[in-house]
């Protein structure tokens, strides 16, 4: 269960981030369910990117030395940022396809 906690935080953070981005960009919102699903997927993707950066030891270059990016708070934060970012990309793609 302890190994699942970071993934769970990334998923929850992503869902929150997706809905926050949808609320901030009302014209780009995909609805509550769309924002949540897109945010969850983005949160998981952001978390996986964090794991890749951690394994490559590149995180010190990005966050400065001594940063503990593997902590639970950063998993939730990366999940939220990933969720918001993916929602923005999907919303822009959706608008582009409509034109």
Buried (B, 14 or more C-beta within 10 A) or exposed (E): EEEEEBBBBBBBBBBBBBBBBBEEBEEBBBEEEBBBBBBBBBBBBBBBEBBEBEEEEEBEEEEEEEEEBEEEEBBBBBBBBBBBBBBBEBBEEEEEEEE
